[in-house]
Amino acid sequence: MITVRNIDIAVTSNGFLLTLQECEGRPVLPIGVGMAEAQAISLALSGAKAERPLTQDLMHQLVLSLGARITSTRIHRYDRGIYYADLHLDTPAGPLTLDCRPSDSIGLALRCRAPVFIAAEVMAKCGVCCGQPPSTQGLPESFNPMENPAANLEKRLEKAIATEDFETAARLRDQMAQGRRH
């Protein structure tokens, strides 16, 4: 598991992009999120409070009132354009693991200062290499955070073939083949 140390929200022309990174200079895991999730994560990152409790605030208070605590969240799988995460809790009845969306689990983890982890194979498959801190900088112009990365590669491959840029097409074909093996 990779420990996430840098979390950021960026606004792109296609929506909101949650970026997770182990440390500067390492690959960034980009995850497209909705406006409400982006707002909840941004508030937690800044330490600001909403006028009324957001869903993650309510869930955090519920967990605490039941005598439990959130110990971590783990993004453990990527399948067909969807990231999967688990929220780990210590409860009076013992450890509990809940399936949840990464954006929700990260919003909760930030509120209770719990660590965020990413499975190494997810980062290897979906991480974007760039030497910049988490942002959209370094991502391809055609990157759409709300779209399946494999579909994005396919569109780029079609464009490369249509424009007879066969060198790029071969490189994209190889990237797609490598992604299928993981």
Summary of the structure (lengths in Angstrom):
residues: 182
radius of gyration: 17.9
end to end distance: 16.3
largest distance: 62.8
contacts: 542
relative contact order: 0.18
helix: 38%
strand: 30%
